Amino acid sequence: MSDLAKNSNLHIDGAALWADLMETAQFGGTEKGGVRRLTLTKEDKLVRDWFMRTCQSLGCEVSYDSMGNLFARRPGQDNNLPPITMGSHLDTQPTGGKFDGILGVLGGLAVLRTLHQSGYATRHPIELINWTNEEGSRFSPPMMCSGVFAGIFTEAEVLEKRDRAGIRFGDELEAIGYRGEEVCGQHPISAYFELHIEQGPILEAEDKTIGIVTGIQGARWYEVTVRGKDAHAGSTPMTLRHDALVATAGMIEAVSKVAKAHGPSAVGTVGLIENRPNSSNVVPGEVFFTVDIRDPDDAVVLRMEKELKTLMEKIASDNQVTVEIVQIWDAPAVHFDPACIGMVEQTTQEKGYSARRIVSGPGHDAGYLAHVAPTAMIFVPCKDGLSHNEEESILEKDAEKGANVLLGAILKADTELNSK
């Protein structure tokens, strides 16, 4: 039987994939049906332990590197070849859903299960990866450990990162027992594929099952501190106040205005804010907040940054406060590998799935992997485009189809890549 004929007989067990999604949603499950599984917490450890046990039951060897990135390896016919890889992340937002990130990990697990149960022998080793701290919700910025892998960040700087409570990343990684000996970034990879929910409304609106992702838009994150002067709310005249919160309100509005002015693709968000001293009868003396700006064109992101800084400095001056703006993350736009994109697209055509090419608005680990290996992504629709929300929802049949495309792309890469 030809490789093409053998490949066409392989199919994802959609029911098993869905059962895995529902089971893992219990690790950090919330009353509203979502998931709170922050990086390097006990919930993160529990789902990692589950991942290791499950992959080992399929005959895989599981290891982890110095940043806690997990690698489940299924041997190939030639284990001297660098592995073809797939993956995503197991961590979530504080009020996350059941599918963001973990669909890519469990979809990859479904691929391993299919290969294991069929006895299919690939030429390359096949590896499934869980990347540590993709979300960046506890330790900022996001995609830190795929970033270390790709040489974007250093291991030393990430280990010293602290959460809002002052807890050190390196200490928490040691505490859950997932700091490995292999230096992050020394793990060979021949290609990388990532399955993910779209986290936007386009596929659902156009009644498409598969998004063939061609790249990721550029993004920059900032931490902003506005400093005024604490004062009594009852005795301080309005004209003599140095109100940090009033100034911040204008700055938040400016973020929205600048993004709208560069529409329709540009976006700007203030997602975290801390008001100090946060007392009902004290004029706020200091405010800390974050800014997230994005656009597929890096030049637009730079223009937005310049305009925002100018506006924020003027607002600070007008309100007799100071503003400090610190850039904490710069992720230029990413363009995925044409050959890998082609493997995804050809598979969707062979399966008869409705599909369209699409650019990702959110960032993903695949964006950093594209710096070190041929990379592509696969999207499936989510209801109302909702993500980073406990109500996040997808269809079981779409999860299965997305994993089938992942399987097909992996098998094409195994046949077509010249990794010698």
Buried (B, 14 or more C-beta within 10 A) or exposed (E): EEEEEEBBEBEBBBEBBBEBBEEBBEBBBBEEEBBBBBBBBEBBBBBBBBBBEBBEEBEBEBBBBBBBBBBBBBBBEEEEBBBBBBBBBBBBBBBBBBBBBBBBBBBBBBBBBBBBEEEBEBBBBBBBBBBBBBBBBBBBBBBBBBBBBBEBBEBEEBBEBBBEEEBBBBEBBBBBEBBBEBEBBEBEBBBBBBBBBBBBBBBBEEEBBBBBBBBBBBBBBBBBBBBBBBBEEEEBEEEEBBBBBBBBBBBBEBBEEBBEEBEEBBBBBBEBEEBBEEEEEBBBBBBBBBBBBBBBBBEBBBBBBEBBBEBBBBBBEEBBBBBEBEEEBBBEBBEBBEBBBBBBBBBBEBBEBEBBEBBBBBBBBBBBBBBBBBBBBBBBBBBBBBBBBBEBBBBBEBBBBBBBBBBBBBBBBBBEBEBE
